[in-house]
C-alpha cells in the first residue's frame, strides 16, 4: 500500500521507493538515526496530529543530547510534517520523522555537518500486531529476562535507533514464548518499560507507573498521567517491583498507536474484567480528546490543513 506514498526528504517530496540511503551510511551501520513517531487521527472536524509540538521539541532535545544538527526545527519542521500528511491523505495512522547521516562512513564517529531529514506517513491498518490485538479484548504481556539499558551507559531518553535493540530483544523473547508484548526491569530490578510502550498498573485503587530516569520520557505516558489527574484519579510514579504486576487489579500499556492498551494476560495470570474500570475511564476520555470533543484538550490536536 506504500507504492503511492510520498516522502519528505531534505525539502523535497519523493516517491516512497526513492527514500533510500547507502547500506554503508553511518546511520545504517552504526544505528545513529534519531526519530520521532506521532499519531494521526481523523474526525468530522478534520485530520489532526497528536501533540505535534511536543514531538518536535523532543526530537530537538534528542539531537542536542547526541550533538547532532537538525536541518529543520520548530514550526518549519512541523509544517513539513503537516504537508507530508496532507499530500498522502492518511486520516488514521502515524508519522515517523527520521534524522540520519546518509554519507558513507567507516569510523564510529559520525560525519560532520547537518543531518538529513525524512518524514514518512503510514496508515494504521499496516500494523499487523495492532490489528490482531484490536480483535481481542486486549494484549498479553511477558516479563522479559533482558534488562533495560542503564542510563549510565547511553542516554535512554534519546530516541535513537541504536537504543531500540534492547526492546527488540525483549519483544523477540516474548514472541517466542507466545506473548504480544514484553516489559523489562531496570538494572536494579524495578519495572521499567516495554520495547516501545510505557506500563501502567492499578493497585489498591491507585494508578502507578515507573518513574522517569531509567525510561523514555514518553509523550503518551505524560498524556495518560495528565488525563488521569484531570479525572481525579490517584496516581503515583516510583520504583515498582515486578511482583506488583502479579496482584494488580488492572494493567495496561501506552504508546503512540495504542494510547491505552489493556493487558488481558500477564505471564500465567489472566485478568478480568478487561478493560477494568480505571483503564476504561482513561481510554474513554482519551477517545473523546482524540475525536476533538474535549475543548479543554484541543491544544493537543494540531490540524493538518
N, C-alpha and C positions, 0 to 999 in steps of 0.2 A: 504493500500500500504506500510505500515511500517513494515510488518511482516518479510521482508527480510533485513531490515536495520541493520547496525552495529553501535554501540555507543561506543565512547571512554569514559571509566570510570576508573579514577585513574591509568592510564598507561596500561590498558588492553582494548581489543576490545571485547564487549559482544553483544549478540542479543538484539534487541530493548526491548523485553518484560522483560529482566533481568535488565534493568536500572531503579531500584526502590529504594525507601527508606521507612523506617517505618513511619506510619502516625503520630507518636509522636516525630518525629525528630524535632529539633528546627526550621529548615527552612520551614517545612510544618506548624507547629503550630504557629510560630511567624513571618513568612514571611521574614526570614533572608537570603534567597538565593540572590546572586548577579549574574548578567548575562550580556551578550552582544549578539546582533543579527546582523549579517552581511550577505550581499548578495553574491550569486554565479552566475556567468554568463559564458555561453559557446559561443564560436565563432569558425570560421575556424582556428583561431590561437591557440585554446586550451580552457581550463577551468580556470577561474580567480576568485579570491576573491577580493571584492572591499574594498580598504583601510584597509587591514588586520592589518597593523602596528598601525593605529590609534585606532582600536577596542581593540587590545591587550593592548595598552597604557591606554585607558580609563578604562578597566577592572581593571588594576593595580591601577589606581587612585581611583576607587570606593572602592576597597579592603582597600587601605591605609586610606581613609576617615573614613571607618567603623571599622578600627583597626582589619582587617581580614588578614590572611596569605594564599596566594595562593601557591599551591604545584608546579606550573609551571609558569614561566614568560618569557617575551621576545621571543626569537627565539624558545625556547623549546615549548612554548605554541603555537606559530604559526605553528610549524612543526606538532603538534598534530592535529591542525585544518586541515591542508593540507592533512594529511594522512587519516583522517576520511572522508573527501570529496572524496578522491581518492578511498577508499575502497567501498564507496556507489555508485559511478558512477553517482552522480547527477550533471547535467550541467546547471541547471537553478533552483534557489530556494534560500534557506537561511540556515545559520548555527546558532545554538544557543549554546553558551558556558555558562555553569552554574557552579558557585561555591556555595557549600552548606554544611551545617552541617548535616551529616547523623545520628549522635548519638541521642538517646532518651534524651530529656531534658524537665524539667518542669519549670525551672527558666526562667525569662525574659532575663537574661544574657546568651549569647551563650556559648557553651562548649569551653574550652581552646584547643589550638592546631591548626593544619593546616586544611583548608577547603578540602572537597572532590571536585573533578572536573570532569565534564562530557561535552562531545561535541556531539551534535545532528545535523543531516542534514535532511532537509525537502524539498521536491520538490515544485515548485511554484504552480502547479495545485492543491495542497492540501489546498490552502487558498480560501474558497468559496467566501468571500467578495471581494477579489481582482478579481476573475473571473467574478463576477457579475458586478462590476464597469467597467471592461475592455470591457464588451459587450456593454456599453453605451459610450457616449462622455466623461463623467466624473462622479463625485460623487455629492451627496447632503450633505449639511453641516448645522448643527444647532448650535445656541449659547446656551451653557449649563447654567443652573441655578446654577450648582455647581461651586465653585471657586478653582483655582489652589492652591495646598499646599503652604503655606507661608514658605519661606526659613529660617525663624526664628524658625520653628518647627521641620523640618527634612532637611537633605541635599538634595535638589531637583535635584542636578546634579548627584547624585548617582543612578546607575541603579540597584536598589534593589527591590525585589518582593513586599515588603510591600507598597512602594510608588505608585504602579500601581492600588490600589483600587480606587484612585482618578479618574484616566482615565476610569476605568471600569464603575464607576457610571455615568460618563458623557456619555459614549457610550451607556449604557443601556437606559438612558433617551432619547437619540437621536433616538435609535431604536424604542422605544415605540411611538415616535412622527412621525415615518416614514422616518427618515434620515439615511444615511450611517455613517456619522461621526459627531463628536461634537468638538467645540472649547471652551476652558474655558477662563474666565477672571481671573486675579490675584486678590488678596485681596484689591487692590487699584482701581480695576475696569478697568484696561487696559488689552488688549488682551494678552494671554499667549501662550498656545499651545493646541493641541488635546490630546487625550488619549495616542497615540504613534506617533503623527505627529507634525511637525512644520507647521505653517501657513504663507503664503506669500500673499501679495496683490499688485496690480498695481494701483496706484492712481496718477492722473496728470502726467502720463508717468514714474513715479518713482517706482521702486520695493522696497517694505517696508516689514519688518518683526519685530516682537517683539525682544527687546534687551535681552541679556543674564542677568542672575541674578535671575530671577524667573522661568526659564525654563531649560530644559536639554540642555547641550552643544552638540547638535546633530551633528554627523559627516555628515549626508546627508545635513542638513541645511548649514553647513560650506561649503560643496561642491557646493551647489547651488549658494551661495554668491560668491565663487571663480570663478565659471563659468560665472556668470552674469557680474562680473567686467572684466573678460577676454574679454567678448563680447562687452564691452564698455557701458553697461547699468548703469544708475544711480541707486544707492542703498542706503538705509538708515536702521539703526537699532535703535529703540527707543520705547517710550511709545505710543502705538497706541490705541485710544478708539475704542470700538466695532462698533461705528457708521461708522467708515471708511469702514467697510465691506458693508454697505448699498449703498455707492456711488463709490466703487472701480470698475475700468474698468475690472479687472481680479482678480481672486482668485485661488490659488492652494495650495495643501498640499504637504509635502515632508516627506518621511520616508524610511526605509530600502528597502521595497518591491516596493512601488510606489515612485520612485525618484522624479517625477514631476506628480502630480495627479490633473488635472483640476477640479474645482468646477463649476458645471453647475446650481446648485440651492443653494442659501443661504437663509434660512428661507423662506419667501414667495416671494423672489426675484429670477427671472430666468436671468442668464447671457447669453449674446450672442454677438459675436460668441464664441464657446468653442471648442478647446482652443483658447485663444486670441493670438495676435501677439507676445507679450513678452513671455508668457508661452510656446508657440510653439517653439520659438527660443532657449529657455533654454533646453526644452525637447529634441529637435533635436540634440543639441550639446552634451547633456548627453548621448544620444543613441550612438553617434559617439565615445565618450570616452569608453563606456561600451563594444562596439564591437572591441575596440583596434585600431580604425582608427585615433585617435588623438595622435600623437607621443609625444606631449608636456605634455600629461596627462597619459602616460603609467605607470608612477611610482605609480599611484593609483591602478593598477591592479597587483595582486600577483598570479603568475601561481601556479596551484595545483601540477603539475608534476615538 
